[in-house]
Amino acid sequence: MVADIEWERDPGWFCADCQVHTGLIGEYYMVRKDLWQLYGADRDMLCIECLESRVGRELRPQDFPELPVNNPAIYPKSELIMSRMRGY
């Protein structure tokens, strides 16, 4: 039996590019499926800055579908991701 890994150390939360813990910095989110298929990390995580680097632009409100995971009342968000979701 595999021991449970504390979420702070769970490798599934670390950005595939820069290794920052996306959950701890408030960057747990989903973008449109087509955007993730083109630039994402399959089942891995990416922080906002690394995804934007891959996409070549800042994310926009329309990039974030209306899903519970994108609701800051349910999952706290970083100021950076909130600015992208608001569009300023």
Jmol script that loads the backbone (N, CA, C; Angstrom):
load data "model"
ATOM      1  N   MET A   1       0.842  -1.192   0.000  1.00  0.00           N
ATOM      2  CA  MET A   1       0.000   0.000   0.000  1.00  0.00           C
ATOM      3  C   MET A   1       0.882   1.249   0.000  1.00  0.00           C
ATOM      4  N   VAL A   2       0.560   2.195  -0.840  1.00  0.00           N
ATOM      5  CA  VAL A   2       1.328   3.436  -0.935  1.00  0.00           C
ATOM      6  C   VAL A   2       0.828   4.407   0.124  1.00  0.00           C
ATOM      7  N   ALA A   3       1.759   5.002   0.855  1.00  0.00           N
ATOM      8  CA  ALA A   3       1.391   5.986   1.878  1.00  0.00           C
ATOM      9  C   ALA A   3       0.874   7.249   1.214  1.00  0.00           C
ATOM     10  N   ASP A   4      -0.081   7.894   1.855  1.00  0.00           N
ATOM     11  CA  ASP A   4      -0.582   9.170   1.347  1.00  0.00           C
ATOM     12  C   ASP A   4       0.525  10.217   1.415  1.00  0.00           C
ATOM     13  N   ILE A   5       0.605  11.023   0.382  1.00  0.00           N
ATOM     14  CA  ILE A   5       1.579  12.123   0.340  1.00  0.00           C
ATOM     15  C   ILE A   5       0.853  13.390   0.736  1.00  0.00           C
ATOM     16  N   GLU A   6       1.436  14.153   1.657  1.00  0.00           N
ATOM     17  CA  GLU A   6       0.841  15.432   2.008  1.00  0.00           C
ATOM     18  C   GLU A   6       0.756  16.278   0.742  1.00  0.00           C
ATOM     19  N   TRP A   7      -0.360  17.009   0.598  1.00  0.00           N
ATOM     20  CA  TRP A   7      -0.575  17.746  -0.647  1.00  0.00           C
ATOM     21  C   TRP A   7       0.510  18.767  -0.917  1.00  0.00           C
ATOM     22  N   GLU A   8       1.154  19.310   0.124  1.00  0.00           N
ATOM     23  CA  GLU A   8       2.218  20.292  -0.083  1.00  0.00           C
ATOM     24  C   GLU A   8       3.436  19.675  -0.763  1.00  0.00           C
ATOM     25  N   ARG A   9       3.585  18.362  -0.633  1.00  0.00           N
ATOM     26  CA  ARG A   9       4.730  17.674  -1.239  1.00  0.00           C
ATOM     27  C   ARG A   9       4.327  16.806  -2.423  1.00  0.00           C
ATOM     28  N   ASP A  10       3.057  16.749  -2.710  1.00  0.00           N
ATOM     29  CA  ASP A  10       2.559  15.916  -3.805  1.00  0.00           C
ATOM     30  C   ASP A  10       3.081  16.452  -5.131  1.00  0.00           C
ATOM     31  N   PRO A  11       3.841  15.669  -5.889  1.00  0.00           N
ATOM     32  CA  PRO A  11       4.420  16.160  -7.141  1.00  0.00           C
ATOM     33  C   PRO A  11       3.382  16.571  -8.179  1.00  0.00           C
ATOM     34  N   GLY A  12       2.162  16.111  -8.053  1.00  0.00           N
ATOM     35  CA  GLY A  12       1.117  16.473  -8.992  1.00  0.00           C
ATOM     36  C   GLY A  12       0.735  17.941  -8.951  1.00  0.00           C
ATOM     37  N   TRP A  13       1.104  18.658  -7.904  1.00  0.00           N
ATOM     38  CA  TRP A  13       0.764  20.072  -7.761  1.00  0.00           C
ATOM     39  C   TRP A  13       1.837  21.005  -8.305  1.00  0.00           C
ATOM     40  N   PHE A  14       3.007  20.492  -8.632  1.00  0.00           N
ATOM     41  CA  PHE A  14       4.114  21.346  -9.050  1.00  0.00           C
ATOM     42  C   PHE A  14       4.046  21.663 -10.542  1.00  0.00           C
ATOM     43  N   CYS A  15       4.315  22.917 -10.875  1.00  0.00           N
ATOM     44  CA  CYS A  15       4.332  23.342 -12.276  1.00  0.00           C
ATOM     45  C   CYS A  15       5.357  22.505 -13.043  1.00  0.00           C
ATOM     46  N   ALA A  16       4.940  21.981 -14.184  1.00  0.00           N
ATOM     47  CA  ALA A  16       5.814  21.136 -14.994  1.00  0.00           C
ATOM     48  C   ALA A  16       7.032  21.888 -15.517  1.00  0.00           C
ATOM     49  N   ASP A  17       6.939  23.225 -15.620  1.00  0.00           N
ATOM     50  CA  ASP A  17       8.050  24.004 -16.179  1.00  0.00           C
ATOM     51  C   ASP A  17       8.955  24.609 -15.112  1.00  0.00           C
ATOM     52  N   CYS A  18       8.381  25.290 -14.125  1.00  0.00           N
ATOM     53  CA  CYS A  18       9.214  26.015 -13.149  1.00  0.00           C
ATOM     54  C   CYS A  18       9.239  25.375 -11.761  1.00  0.00           C
ATOM     55  N   GLN A  19       8.404  24.379 -11.542  1.00  0.00           N
ATOM     56  CA  GLN A  19       8.357  23.617 -10.297  1.00  0.00           C
ATOM     57  C   GLN A  19       7.756  24.347  -9.095  1.00  0.00           C
ATOM     58  N   VAL A  20       7.105  25.495  -9.298  1.00  0.00           N
ATOM     59  CA  VAL A  20       6.416  26.160  -8.201  1.00  0.00           C
ATOM     60  C   VAL A  20       5.187  25.316  -7.847  1.00  0.00           C
ATOM     61  N   HIS A  21       4.798  25.313  -6.586  1.00  0.00           N
ATOM     62  CA  HIS A  21       3.617  24.568  -6.137  1.00  0.00           C
ATOM     63  C   HIS A  21       2.373  25.392  -6.478  1.00  0.00           C
ATOM     64  N   THR A  22       1.640  24.966  -7.498  1.00  0.00           N
ATOM     65  CA  THR A  22       0.515  25.745  -7.996  1.00  0.00           C
ATOM     66  C   THR A  22      -0.601  25.915  -6.978  1.00  0.00           C
ATOM     67  N   GLY A  23      -0.807  24.937  -6.133  1.00  0.00           N
ATOM     68  CA  GLY A  23      -1.843  25.040  -5.106  1.00  0.00           C
ATOM     69  C   GLY A  23      -1.487  26.046  -4.030  1.00  0.00           C
ATOM     70  N   LEU A  24      -0.240  26.027  -3.607  1.00  0.00           N
ATOM     71  CA  LEU A  24       0.187  26.943  -2.551  1.00  0.00           C
ATOM     72  C   LEU A  24       0.186  28.396  -2.999  1.00  0.00           C
ATOM     73  N   ILE A  25       0.383  28.650  -4.298  1.00  0.00           N
ATOM     74  CA  ILE A  25       0.383  30.043  -4.774  1.00  0.00           C
ATOM     75  C   ILE A  25      -0.987  30.472  -5.293  1.00  0.00           C
ATOM     76  N   GLY A  26      -1.989  29.592  -5.180  1.00  0.00           N
ATOM     77  CA  GLY A  26      -3.348  29.958  -5.596  1.00  0.00           C
ATOM     78  C   GLY A  26      -3.555  29.921  -7.097  1.00  0.00           C
ATOM     79  N   GLU A  27      -2.867  29.013  -7.776  1.00  0.00           N
ATOM     80  CA  GLU A  27      -3.016  28.915  -9.231  1.00  0.00           C
ATOM     81  C   GLU A  27      -3.493  27.520  -9.632  1.00  0.00           C
ATOM     82  N   TYR A  28      -4.582  27.114  -8.996  1.00  0.00           N
ATOM     83  CA  TYR A  28      -5.302  25.894  -9.350  1.00  0.00           C
ATOM     84  C   TYR A  28      -6.476  26.359 -10.194  1.00  0.00           C
ATOM     85  N   TYR A  29      -6.518  25.958 -11.463  1.00  0.00           N
ATOM     86  CA  TYR A  29      -7.471  26.523 -12.417  1.00  0.00           C
ATOM     87  C   TYR A  29      -7.648  25.564 -13.591  1.00  0.00           C
ATOM     88  N   MET A  30      -8.593  25.891 -14.442  1.00  0.00           N
ATOM     89  CA  MET A  30      -8.743  25.212 -15.730  1.00  0.00           C
ATOM     90  C   MET A  30      -8.952  26.263 -16.806  1.00  0.00           C
ATOM     91  N   VAL A  31      -8.367  26.014 -17.956  1.00  0.00           N
ATOM     92  CA  VAL A  31      -8.597  26.860 -19.124  1.00  0.00           C
ATOM     93  C   VAL A  31      -9.393  26.035 -20.145  1.00  0.00           C
ATOM     94  N   ARG A  32      -9.802  26.703 -21.197  1.00  0.00           N
ATOM     95  CA  ARG A  32     -10.545  26.003 -22.257  1.00  0.00           C
ATOM     96  C   ARG A  32      -9.791  24.760 -22.708  1.00  0.00           C
ATOM     97  N   LYS A  33     -10.517  23.724 -23.032  1.00  0.00           N
ATOM     98  CA  LYS A  33      -9.925  22.456 -23.439  1.00  0.00           C
ATOM     99  C   LYS A  33      -9.012  22.605 -24.657  1.00  0.00           C
ATOM    100  N   ASP A  34      -9.436  23.379 -25.646  1.00  0.00           N
ATOM    101  CA  ASP A  34      -8.621  23.534 -26.851  1.00  0.00           C
ATOM    102  C   ASP A  34      -7.295  24.229 -26.548  1.00  0.00           C
ATOM    103  N   LEU A  35      -7.319  25.205 -25.647  1.00  0.00           N
ATOM    104  CA  LEU A  35      -6.102  25.919 -25.255  1.00  0.00           C
ATOM    105  C   LEU A  35      -5.146  24.977 -24.529  1.00  0.00           C
ATOM    106  N   TRP A  36      -5.679  24.182 -23.601  1.00  0.00           N
ATOM    107  CA  TRP A  36      -4.843  23.247 -22.841  1.00  0.00           C
ATOM    108  C   TRP A  36      -4.277  22.165 -23.762  1.00  0.00           C
ATOM    109  N   GLN A  37      -5.075  21.695 -24.714  1.00  0.00           N
ATOM    110  CA  GLN A  37      -4.580  20.664 -25.631  1.00  0.00           C
ATOM    111  C   GLN A  37      -3.415  21.175 -26.470  1.00  0.00           C
ATOM    112  N   LEU A  38      -3.444  22.442 -26.836  1.00  0.00           N
ATOM    113  CA  LEU A  38      -2.357  23.008 -27.640  1.00  0.00           C
ATOM    114  C   LEU A  38      -1.107  23.335 -26.829  1.00  0.00           C
ATOM    115  N   TYR A  39      -1.291  23.863 -25.617  1.00  0.00           N
ATOM    116  CA  TYR A  39      -0.157  24.420 -24.871  1.00  0.00           C
ATOM    117  C   TYR A  39       0.055  23.837 -23.484  1.00  0.00           C
ATOM    118  N   GLY A  40      -0.850  23.022 -23.015  1.00  0.00           N
ATOM    119  CA  GLY A  40      -0.780  22.518 -21.655  1.00  0.00           C
ATOM    120  C   GLY A  40       0.256  21.436 -21.455  1.00  0.00           C
ATOM    121  N   ALA A  41       0.183  20.845 -20.301  1.00  0.00           N
ATOM    122  CA  ALA A  41       1.145  19.822 -19.911  1.00  0.00           C
ATOM    123  C   ALA A  41       0.433  18.493 -19.686  1.00  0.00           C
ATOM    124  N   ASP A  42      -0.554  18.189 -20.545  1.00  0.00           N
ATOM    125  CA  ASP A  42      -1.353  16.973 -20.439  1.00  0.00           C
ATOM    126  C   ASP A  42      -2.002  16.919 -19.060  1.00  0.00           C
ATOM    127  N   ARG A  43      -1.586  16.006 -18.219  1.00  0.00           N
ATOM    128  CA  ARG A  43      -2.185  15.875 -16.886  1.00  0.00           C
ATOM    129  C   ARG A  43      -1.385  16.608 -15.812  1.00  0.00           C
ATOM    130  N   ASP A  44      -0.268  17.196 -16.197  1.00  0.00           N
ATOM    131  CA  ASP A  44       0.546  17.952 -15.249  1.00  0.00           C
ATOM    132  C   ASP A  44      -0.075  19.322 -15.010  1.00  0.00           C
ATOM    133  N   MET A  45       0.518  20.066 -14.112  1.00  0.00           N
ATOM    134  CA  MET A  45       0.063  21.414 -13.784  1.00  0.00           C
ATOM    135  C   MET A  45       1.033  22.426 -14.397  1.00  0.00           C
ATOM    136  N   LEU A  46       0.505  23.612 -14.647  1.00  0.00           N
ATOM    137  CA  LEU A  46       1.325  24.748 -15.066  1.00  0.00           C
ATOM    138  C   LEU A  46       0.862  25.967 -14.287  1.00  0.00           C
ATOM    139  N   CYS A  47       1.798  26.764 -13.791  1.00  0.00           N
ATOM    140  CA  CYS A  47       1.417  28.040 -13.196  1.00  0.00           C
ATOM    141  C   CYS A  47       0.985  28.962 -14.341  1.00  0.00           C
ATOM    142  N   ILE A  48       0.331  30.048 -14.014  1.00  0.00           N
ATOM    143  CA  ILE A  48      -0.169  30.965 -15.030  1.00  0.00           C
ATOM    144  C   ILE A  48       0.968  31.520 -15.892  1.00  0.00           C
ATOM    145  N   GLU A  49       2.052  31.921 -15.254  1.00  0.00           N
ATOM    146  CA  GLU A  49       3.159  32.506 -16.028  1.00  0.00           C
ATOM    147  C   GLU A  49       3.752  31.518 -17.022  1.00  0.00           C
ATOM    148  N   CYS A  50       3.883  30.263 -16.642  1.00  0.00           N
ATOM    149  CA  CYS A  50       4.448  29.271 -17.568  1.00  0.00           C
ATOM    150  C   CYS A  50       3.473  28.948 -18.690  1.00  0.00           C
ATOM    151  N   LEU A  51       2.174  28.876 -18.395  1.00  0.00           N
ATOM    152  CA  LEU A  51       1.208  28.658 -19.466  1.00  0.00           C
ATOM    153  C   LEU A  51       1.225  29.843 -20.423  1.00  0.00           C
ATOM    154  N   GLU A  52       1.253  31.060 -19.885  1.00  0.00           N
ATOM    155  CA  GLU A  52       1.305  32.248 -20.747  1.00  0.00           C
ATOM    156  C   GLU A  52       2.565  32.254 -21.609  1.00  0.00           C
ATOM    157  N   SER A  53       3.658  31.801 -21.054  1.00  0.00           N
ATOM    158  CA  SER A  53       4.899  31.725 -21.823  1.00  0.00           C
ATOM    159  C   SER A  53       4.742  30.765 -22.997  1.00  0.00           C
ATOM    160  N   ARG A  54       4.097  29.648 -22.761  1.00  0.00           N
ATOM    161  CA  ARG A  54       3.873  28.685 -23.841  1.00  0.00           C
ATOM    162  C   ARG A  54       2.910  29.238 -24.890  1.00  0.00           C
ATOM    163  N   VAL A  55       1.855  29.927 -24.436  1.00  0.00           N
ATOM    164  CA  VAL A  55       0.840  30.465 -25.339  1.00  0.00           C
ATOM    165  C   VAL A  55       1.376  31.669 -26.107  1.00  0.00           C
ATOM    166  N   GLY A  56       2.251  32.447 -25.471  1.00  0.00           N
ATOM    167  CA  GLY A  56       2.805  33.632 -26.110  1.00  0.00           C
ATOM    168  C   GLY A  56       1.983  34.886 -25.899  1.00  0.00           C
ATOM    169  N   ARG A  57       1.098  34.861 -24.900  1.00  0.00           N
ATOM    170  CA  ARG A  57       0.275  36.032 -24.566  1.00  0.00           C
ATOM    171  C   ARG A  57      -0.281  35.857 -23.156  1.00  0.00           C
ATOM    172  N   GLU A  58      -0.808  36.958 -22.619  1.00  0.00           N
ATOM    173  CA  GLU A  58      -1.493  36.873 -21.331  1.00  0.00           C
ATOM    174  C   GLU A  58      -2.832  36.174 -21.523  1.00  0.00           C
ATOM    175  N   LEU A  59      -3.235  35.429 -20.515  1.00  0.00           N
ATOM    176  CA  LEU A  59      -4.548  34.797 -20.558  1.00  0.00           C
ATOM    177  C   LEU A  59      -5.630  35.851 -20.405  1.00  0.00           C
ATOM    178  N   ARG A  60      -6.807  35.570 -20.935  1.00  0.00           N
ATOM    179  CA  ARG A  60      -7.949  36.495 -20.925  1.00  0.00           C
ATOM    180  C   ARG A  60      -9.125  35.835 -20.223  1.00  0.00           C
ATOM    181  N   PRO A  61     -10.098  36.636 -19.800  1.00  0.00           N
ATOM    182  CA  PRO A  61     -11.264  36.054 -19.119  1.00  0.00           C
ATOM    183  C   PRO A  61     -11.917  34.922 -19.911  1.00  0.00           C
ATOM    184  N   GLN A  62     -12.002  35.051 -21.233  1.00  0.00           N
ATOM    185  CA  GLN A  62     -12.659  34.024 -22.039  1.00  0.00           C
ATOM    186  C   GLN A  62     -11.865  32.717 -22.104  1.00  0.00           C
ATOM    187  N   ASP A  63     -10.628  32.716 -21.625  1.00  0.00           N
ATOM    188  CA  ASP A  63      -9.826  31.489 -21.584  1.00  0.00           C
ATOM    189  C   ASP A  63     -10.234  30.574 -20.429  1.00  0.00           C
ATOM    190  N   PHE A  64     -10.946  31.134 -19.447  1.00  0.00           N
ATOM    191  CA  PHE A  64     -11.324  30.389 -18.250  1.00  0.00           C
ATOM    192  C   PHE A  64     -12.807  30.031 -18.297  1.00  0.00           C
ATOM    193  N   PRO A  65     -13.151  28.764 -18.484  1.00  0.00           N
ATOM    194  CA  PRO A  65     -14.567  28.392 -18.506  1.00  0.00           C
ATOM    195  C   PRO A  65     -15.186  28.558 -17.114  1.00  0.00           C
ATOM    196  N   GLU A  66     -16.492  28.740 -17.095  1.00  0.00           N
ATOM    197  CA  GLU A  66     -17.205  28.866 -15.818  1.00  0.00           C
ATOM    198  C   GLU A  66     -17.357  27.486 -15.203  1.00  0.00           C
ATOM    199  N   LEU A  67     -16.411  27.154 -14.352  1.00  0.00           N
ATOM    200  CA  LEU A  67     -16.377  25.878 -13.649  1.00  0.00           C
ATOM    201  C   LEU A  67     -16.090  26.138 -12.176  1.00  0.00           C
ATOM    202  N   PRO A  68     -16.521  25.241 -11.297  1.00  0.00           N
ATOM    203  CA  PRO A  68     -16.240  25.435  -9.866  1.00  0.00           C
ATOM    204  C   PRO A  68     -14.757  25.642  -9.563  1.00  0.00           C
ATOM    205  N   VAL A  69     -13.872  24.964 -10.281  1.00  0.00           N
ATOM    206  CA  VAL A  69     -12.440  25.097 -10.018  1.00  0.00           C
ATOM    207  C   VAL A  69     -11.953  26.526 -10.264  1.00  0.00           C
ATOM    208  N   ASN A  70     -12.626  27.267 -11.105  1.00  0.00           N
ATOM    209  CA  ASN A  70     -12.234  28.649 -11.396  1.00  0.00           C
ATOM    210  C   ASN A  70     -12.940  29.667 -10.514  1.00  0.00           C
ATOM    211  N   ASN A  71     -13.734  29.225  -9.586  1.00  0.00           N
ATOM    212  CA  ASN A  71     -14.465  30.115  -8.685  1.00  0.00           C
ATOM    213  C   ASN A  71     -13.598  30.444  -7.467  1.00  0.00           C
ATOM    214  N   PRO A  72     -13.190  31.703  -7.307  1.00  0.00           N
ATOM    215  CA  PRO A  72     -12.320  32.056  -6.175  1.00  0.00           C
ATOM    216  C   PRO A  72     -12.991  31.916  -4.811  1.00  0.00           C
ATOM    217  N   ALA A  73     -14.319  31.836  -4.784  1.00  0.00           N
ATOM    218  CA  ALA A  73     -15.015  31.612  -3.515  1.00  0.00           C
ATOM    219  C   ALA A  73     -14.840  30.162  -3.052  1.00  0.00           C
ATOM    220  N   ILE A  74     -14.564  29.275  -3.987  1.00  0.00           N
ATOM    221  CA  ILE A  74     -14.366  27.859  -3.659  1.00  0.00           C
ATOM    222  C   ILE A  74     -12.880  27.545  -3.518  1.00  0.00           C
ATOM    223  N   TYR A  75     -12.098  28.010  -4.484  1.00  0.00           N
ATOM    224  CA  TYR A  75     -10.649  27.792  -4.489  1.00  0.00           C
ATOM    225  C   TYR A  75      -9.958  29.148  -4.540  1.00  0.00           C
ATOM    226  N   PRO A  76      -9.322  29.577  -3.456  1.00  0.00           N
ATOM    227  CA  PRO A  76      -8.648  30.880  -3.455  1.00  0.00           C
ATOM    228  C   PRO A  76      -7.651  31.001  -4.612  1.00  0.00           C
ATOM    229  N   LYS A  77      -7.597  32.186  -5.188  1.00  0.00           N
ATOM    230  CA  LYS A  77      -6.748  32.437  -6.358  1.00  0.00           C
ATOM    231  C   LYS A  77      -5.707  33.508  -6.067  1.00  0.00           C
ATOM    232  N   SER A  78      -4.576  33.415  -6.761  1.00  0.00           N
ATOM    233  CA  SER A  78      -3.538  34.441  -6.661  1.00  0.00           C
ATOM    234  C   SER A  78      -4.053  35.726  -7.304  1.00  0.00           C
ATOM    235  N   GLU A  79      -3.442  36.836  -6.963  1.00  0.00           N
ATOM    236  CA  GLU A  79      -3.808  38.112  -7.579  1.00  0.00           C
ATOM    237  C   GLU A  79      -3.555  38.070  -9.086  1.00  0.00           C
ATOM    238  N   LEU A  80      -2.500  37.390  -9.503  1.00  0.00           N
ATOM    239  CA  LEU A  80      -2.191  37.290 -10.933  1.00  0.00           C
ATOM    240  C   LEU A  80      -3.317  36.588 -11.685  1.00  0.00           C
ATOM    241  N   ILE A  81      -3.753  35.455 -11.204  1.00  0.00           N
ATOM    242  CA  ILE A  81      -4.823  34.744 -11.905  1.00  0.00           C
ATOM    243  C   ILE A  81      -6.130  35.531 -11.847  1.00  0.00           C
ATOM    244  N   MET A  82      -6.392  36.198 -10.739  1.00  0.00           N
ATOM    245  CA  MET A  82      -7.602  37.020 -10.637  1.00  0.00           C
ATOM    246  C   MET A  82      -7.564  38.145 -11.659  1.00  0.00           C
ATOM    247  N   SER A  83      -6.402  38.760 -11.861  1.00  0.00           N
ATOM    248  CA  SER A  83      -6.312  39.837 -12.855  1.00  0.00           C
ATOM    249  C   SER A  83      -6.576  39.308 -14.260  1.00  0.00           C
ATOM    250  N   ARG A  84      -6.151  38.086 -14.538  1.00  0.00           N
ATOM    251  CA  ARG A  84      -6.411  37.498 -15.857  1.00  0.00           C
ATOM    252  C   ARG A  84      -7.891  37.161 -16.018  1.00  0.00           C
ATOM    253  N   MET A  85      -8.498  36.665 -14.963  1.00  0.00           N
ATOM    254  CA  MET A  85      -9.916  36.310 -15.024  1.00  0.00           C
ATOM    255  C   MET A  85     -10.806  37.547 -15.153  1.00  0.00           C
ATOM    256  N   ARG A  86     -10.347  38.675 -14.586  1.00  0.00           N
ATOM    257  CA  ARG A  86     -11.103  39.940 -14.677  1.00  0.00           C
ATOM    258  C   ARG A  86     -10.797  40.680 -15.970  1.00  0.00           C
ATOM    259  N   GLY A  87      -9.630  40.436 -16.534  1.00  0.00           N
ATOM    260  CA  GLY A  87      -9.230  41.119 -17.753  1.00  0.00           C
ATOM    261  C   GLY A  87      -8.478  42.418 -17.520  1.00  0.00           C
ATOM    262  N   TYR A  88      -7.979  42.633 -16.307  1.00  0.00           N
ATOM    263  CA  TYR A  88      -7.150  43.808 -16.004  1.00  0.00           C
ATOM    264  C   TYR A  88      -6.284  43.538 -14.803  1.00  0.00           C
TER     265      TYR A  88
END
end "model"
wireframe off; spacefill off
backbone 0.3
color backbone group
